[in-house]
Structures are given as C-alpha cells and as structure tokens.
Amino acid sequence: GLFFISWLPLRSILMLFGCWFIVSTDFPSRMRAEQVLAGRNGQSSTVCYRFTDDAILIEQNGGQILYRELDRLILDRQYFYLFESRRNAVMVARNNWSMEGQKRFAEFLSEKSGKEWGQNKSILTLNLKDVSKMLKDHFHA
C-alpha cells in the first residue's frame, strides 16, 4: 500500500505503524514458529518436564537441565520462560496454576537458579540500561 499512496503524511504514518507492528509483536519469531508448525502439519509438540530439587528432567529423552545452567528467567502474562541459552527455552503455561502456585514456582526456580525474574520487553519500551545489558549479553554469550 505504501507504493500506491502519494500523500507523504499518510505514507509516513503507515510506515511507522508497520515498524511498530513488527517490533512490538515479535513478528519474525512468530513467522518462524508458524513455519515450524506448518512443517509438522499443524501439530505442536508437547514435552513433559519434571522439576526436582537438582534439575529439570526432560522425560522424553532422559535429558536434564541443571538449574545453575539456566541463563535467564522471564515471565509474561501467559508463560514462565526458562532460558537455557539464547536459542533454547522451556515454556511453562501459567494458566494451569493458582496465583499462589505460580508464586511458589517462581520463588522455587529463582532460589534454585540464583537468578531473578525479568519481564518480557518490547523494543519500544527499552531504555539505555536494557540496551546495555542486551549488548553485554550478546558479546559475552
């Protein structure tokens, strides 16, 4: 639509909206996820995890993730995200638990991993401290 609209203010508004949409909805990640689902004929995967005192056990393959190996703990309204690395995370749905259960689970993981919980952020809400932390994490990863 941008190429067919000649009025510059409207083109600018549409371009700003497109930029905002891409960064605020994490559009590239969603596209990759949709491609993975399409490759599986729409079937999502389910992995069973068991949280013990020492590690997160992966029941399908007998693997484990030690709590001290967790890189980052992030939460949003729907999920707990337990990042083992920049490319691998365990997602735990929050809606299956009571608020008290969610609180106890978050405290348990924070204690075991030694990490504090962070919030999922949009690029539009980043401040200089966040950008500095991202750059430091990127170059030390």
C-alpha positions in Angstrom: 0.0 0.0 0.0 2.9 2.4 0.6 3.9 2.4 -3.0 0.4 3.4 -4.2 -0.2 6.2 -1.8 1.2 9.5 -2.9 0.3 11.7 0.1 3.5 11.7 2.2 2.0 12.2 5.7 -0.2 9.1 5.2 2.7 7.1 3.8 4.8 8.1 6.9 2.0 7.1 9.3 1.6 3.7 7.6 5.3 3.1 7.6 5.6 3.9 11.3 2.7 1.6 12.1 4.4 -1.2 10.1 7.6 -0.7 12.0 5.8 -0.7 15.3 3.9 -3.8 14.4 7.0 -5.8 13.5 8.9 -4.9 16.7 6.1 -5.0 19.2 4.6 -8.3 18.2 8.0 -10.0 17.6 6.8 -10.7 14.1 9.9 -12.6 12.9 9.7 -15.1 15.7 6.0 -15.7 15.1 6.7 -16.3 11.4 9.4 -18.9 12.3 7.1 -20.6 14.7 4.3 -20.7 12.1 6.8 -22.2 9.6 7.7 -24.9 12.1 4.1 -25.7 12.7 3.4 -25.9 9.0 6.2 -28.3 8.6 4.6 -30.5 11.2 1.2 -30.3 9.5 -0.2 -28.1 12.3 0.8 -30.4 15.1 2.5 -28.7 18.0 5.0 -30.7 20.2 4.5 -31.4 23.8 7.4 -32.1 26.1 7.0 -33.3 29.7 9.3 -31.8 32.3 9.7 -32.7 35.9 11.1 -30.2 38.3 13.2 -31.9 41.0 15.5 -30.4 43.7 18.5 -30.6 41.4 17.4 -30.2 37.8 14.7 -30.0 35.3 14.2 -33.5 33.9 13.1 -34.0 30.3 11.1 -37.1 30.3 11.0 -37.8 26.5 14.7 -38.2 26.1 16.1 -38.7 29.6 18.0 -35.3 29.5 18.2 -32.7 32.2 18.8 -29.0 32.6 20.6 -28.1 35.8 19.2 -25.1 37.5 22.6 -23.4 37.6 22.8 -23.7 33.8 19.7 -21.5 33.3 20.7 -18.3 31.6 17.6 -16.2 32.2 14.2 -16.4 33.8 11.4 -14.3 32.1 7.7 -14.2 32.7 4.8 -12.6 31.0 1.0 -12.9 31.5 0.8 -16.4 29.9 4.1 -18.2 30.5 7.2 -18.7 32.6 10.2 -18.8 30.2 13.3 -20.7 31.5 16.2 -19.9 29.1 18.9 -22.4 29.0 20.6 -20.4 26.2 19.7 -17.7 23.7 18.2 -20.3 21.5 16.6 -22.8 23.9 13.9 -22.2 26.4 11.4 -24.2 28.5 7.9 -22.6 28.4 5.6 -23.3 31.3 2.0 -22.2 31.0 0.9 -20.1 33.9 -2.9 -20.6 33.5 -2.7 -24.1 34.8 -1.9 -22.9 38.3 -3.4 -20.8 41.0 -1.8 -17.4 41.8 -0.2 -18.9 44.9 1.1 -21.9 42.9 2.7 -19.5 40.4 4.3 -17.5 43.1 5.7 -20.6 44.8 7.0 -22.0 41.4 8.7 -18.7 40.6 10.3 -18.5 44.1 11.5 -22.1 43.8 13.1 -21.5 40.4 14.7 -18.2 41.5 16.2 -19.9 44.6 17.5 -22.9 42.7 18.9 -21.0 39.8 20.2 -18.0 41.7 18.5 -15.8 39.0 15.9 -13.0 39.4 12.8 -13.0 37.2 12.7 -10.4 34.4 9.8 -9.2 32.2 9.4 -9.8 28.5 10.0 -6.4 26.8 9.1 -4.8 23.6 11.8 -3.0 21.7 9.7 0.1 22.0 9.9 0.0 25.9 13.7 -0.4 26.1 15.8 2.1 27.9 19.6 2.6 27.8 20.1 0.2 30.7 18.2 -2.6 28.8 20.2 -1.9 25.6 23.5 -2.0 27.5 22.5 -5.3 29.2 21.5 -6.8 25.8 24.8 -5.8 24.2 26.8 -7.2 27.2 24.8 -10.5 27.0 25.3 -10.7 23.2 29.1 -10.2 23.3 29.6 -12.4 26.3 27.3 -15.3 25.1 
